[in-house]
């Protein structure tokens, strides 16, 4: 763990701190990024996969597209759905971290996700 300046008040805080002990801001070391990337495929390439984080729609991806979602550090539920099929994954975002999720739609229409 390293010490960094709080993005709100400038106090020294741990880079893994959830909140600043001085000002209370969430994610004092900075936000994280969730990248959801859909593989480029010929089968079902035109069918969209909807991307939701904690129930909020962030993107609708076609083959070869990516969504970059900025999130405060914390735990979230990522939901990917298409044509009535869906999958969920628990993700944890840390300050200044980029977490990548590669998604795919099978020929049978099921949604698959791999977290890197």
Long-range contacts (C-beta under 8 A, 24 or more apart in sequence): 4-28, 4-29, 4-30, 15-95, 15-96, 16-94, 16-95, 17-95, 18-73, 18-74, 26-72, 26-73, 26-74, 27-72, 27-73, 27-74, 27-95, 28-95, 29-73, 29-95, 29-96, 30-95, 30-96, 31-70, 31-71, 31-72, 31-73, 31-93, 31-95, 31-96, 32-70, 32-71, 32-72, 32-73, 32-93, 32-94, 32-95, 32-96, 32-97, 32-98, 32-99, 33-68, 33-69, 33-70, 33-71, 33-93, 33-97, 33-98, 33-99, 34-68, 34-69, 34-71, 34-76, 34-78, 34-91, 34-93, 34-98, 34-99, 34-101, 35-66, 35-67, 35-68, 35-69, 35-98, 35-99, 35-100, 35-101, 36-61, 36-66, 36-67, 36-69, 36-78, 36-80, 36-100, 36-101, 36-103, 37-65, 37-66, 37-100, 37-101, 37-102, 37-103, 38-62, 38-63, 38-64, 38-65, 38-66, 38-102, 38-103, 38-104, 38-105, 39-63, 39-64, 39-102, 39-103, 39-104, 40-64, 41-104, 41-105, 43-105, 43-106, 43-107, 44-105, 44-106, 44-107, 44-109, 47-82, 47-83, 47-105, 47-109, 48-82, 49-80, 49-81, 49-82, 49-103, 49-105, 49-111, 50-79, 50-80, 50-81, 50-82, 51-78, 51-79, 51-80, 51-103, 52-78, 52-79, 52-80, 52-81, 53-77, 53-78, 53-79, 55-79, 61-103, 78-113, 80-111, 80-113, 81-111, 82-109, 82-111, 83-109, 85-109, 85-110, 85-111, 86-111, 87-111, 87-112, 87-113, 89-113, 89-115, 91-115
